[in-house]
Every structure is written in structure tokens, then in C-alpha cells.
Amino acid sequence: MDILWIVEPLGEPATAALFGLITGVIFGVAAQRSRFCLRAATVEFGRLQMGDRVAVWLLTFSTALVWVQGAQLLGLMQAEDARMMAVPGSWSGAILGGLLFGCGMVLARGCSGRLLVLAATGNLRSVVSGLIFAVVAQMSLVGWLSPLRDRLAALWTTTGGRNMNLATEIGLPDWGGLTIGVAIALFALELSRRQSIGWPRLVFASGVGFAVAVGWVLTYALAQVAFDPVQVESATFTGPSAHTLMFFLERDPVLEFDVGLVPGVFLGAFLASWLTKEFRFQGFENEANMRRAMLGAAMMGFGGMLAGGCAIGAGVTGGSIFVGTAWLALFCMWVGAIITDRLVDYSAE
């Protein structure tokens, strides 16, 4: 992919931010219109239901696999060059952080990506929760909580100085990931048919997965022509939320993919809700609801940074290239969310 016509006039940092913005807008529009939400899917599954929320999540996850694995077969990206694959992974971080994140997203009534989308539609609860999430994520990255995160992450790590590529470990052929994605997509479509989910929602659910592939392909293309090292990455919201927050607080901010991604998601979700007349201001229902959401957001901020990604970053983006710790973190998010729902919400109904 020839992108020099973009890089030369803008420069590498601005191009990275632009690619983040493009990825974010696609994600924001698709996530808002499809009502994609891991928390909703885990709660539904944990209550022994296979409804529309599970179907939408499965379709998003599978289409991300299809698009990303297809792009890799075409030579448009290389999973081994991805940032989350090229650095050591933490099994202990994936387990502990995944469980903590799963608990937090049930308490906050949405994962970090969902909170950002809801904030763009006028949900003030999500605005407050999102800010707390970003602050705690930054504290966990370089602040007061970073020593604790480092100690927990160091308990059990991957070997060889890199993360584990599950596809390689289990001996999948080059087309194996694409085949798995198609199989899951077919199951999701059959489930969607049983739930009578309309085609517009299915298309937008697929669009979330497509946004993940767009991010991978664009950053990989930039890395091939950039003079300075460029991270090959895609949609995730733990690190980017912290980086975006600091971008507006630091005196000499640096443009990067993350700084374009978060505003892009907000812009895309806002436009989608505004054009469909779904934008409306909402607040906390009561004090108890506010305390619960704030606690959940803090848990997600630390848990997501410890796990190496949020429900999107680990659950879809990392999963799409078969990052070992990402798949483990996703599993633990499901477990943490199901247990928390059972203890906090289901038992109270």
C-alpha cells in the first residue's frame, strides 16, 4: 500500500494520528449503531441465554478475524510485527487483569470502549466513568499504581522475549485463522437469524471488526515507510485513553495513533447518534449507581492496563492476530463479568 502521498505532506506523527482518527470514526459509527458491548454479551451468556447481544459480539469478533487474517494472507500486514506480539506478555497479568476488568465492566455497565461510545451520545454517567478510567489507567502505566502493576505482571510471563502466537503454537496453517473466523461468523449469522436481528445491525456489527482490520493495515503500512520506528497497532482503549488525556495536559504533546483513535470514536458515535436522533443527555440514577460506576471504572483502568488490553484491545484486536495473553485475558473477562453479574445483579432480581 503506497501511502507516501499522505506521509510526505503531513509527516509521520500527523499521519499516525490521522490513521487513528479514521479507525476511530469507523469504530464509533459501527459500535453505536450495532450496540456492540462485551458486558451485555457476557451477562446474557451467563444467564444461559444466546440472544442478540451474544450474536452481535460473536459477529464482531469473527469478522475481525476474517478481515485481519485475510489482510495478512494478502501481505497487507504481519502479525509478528504488531506491538503486542513483539513484546513479552504476562500470563499473570492476563488472568488477574482480565478478571478485574470483567468485574469492573459489569459494575460500570459497560467496558471502556462502550463507555466512550455512550459518552458521545450524551450519557454523562459514561463521561464521568470514562474520565476515572483514563486517570486510573495513566496511574497504572506510569503513576502510583505502576509498581503494583509491574509486580503482578512479572509473576508469570511468556518466554523468549515475545508474546505467544497461538496460531503458530497449535500449528495452524496460514489460512487456518481465516477458516476459524468464517466458522464463527456462520454460527453468529445463524444465531442472528434465530433472534431476527435486522441486516443493518449485522452490517454495523461487522463494521466494528472491520475497524480493527483498518487500524492494523494502516499502521503496518506506515511502519514500512516511516523513518522513525512506528508501532503497529489497532483499536484498544486502555493505553490510548491515558495517552489522550495526557495529550491535552502536557505542554509539548506528541501526535500518535492513540491520540487520533479516541477522538475519532467519540466523533463517529456522536454523528451516528445525532443523525439517528438518539442523542440525549442522561445522568446517574442515584448515589449508589454513581458509586458503583466509579468503582467499576477504576477497576477497569487498572485491570485493563495489567491485562495488556481492554475488552476491545485484548478481546478483539489482540484476539484477531492470535496473541496468547489476549485470548487468556478475554476468557478471564468473561469469567469475571459472569461471576460479578451473578453476585451483584442476578441475585438481586
Secondary structure, DSSP 8 states (H G I E B T S, - for coil): ---HHHHHHH-HHHHHHHHHHHHHHHHHHHHHHHT--HHHHHHHHHTT---HHHHHHHHHHHHHHHHHHHHHHTTS--GGGBHHHHS--BHHHHHHHHHHHHHHHHHTTS-HHHHHHHHHTTBHHHHHHHHHHHHHHHHHHHSTTHHHHHHHHTTSB-STTS--BHHHHTT--TTHHHHHHHHHHHHHHHHHHHTT--HHHHHHHHHHHHHHHHHHHHHHHHHHH-SS---B----SHHHHHHHHHHTTSSS----HHHHHHHHHHHHHHHHHHHTT----B--SSHHHHHHHHHHHHHHHHHHHHHTS-TTIIIIIIGGGTBHHHHHHHHHHHHHHHHHIIIIIGGG-
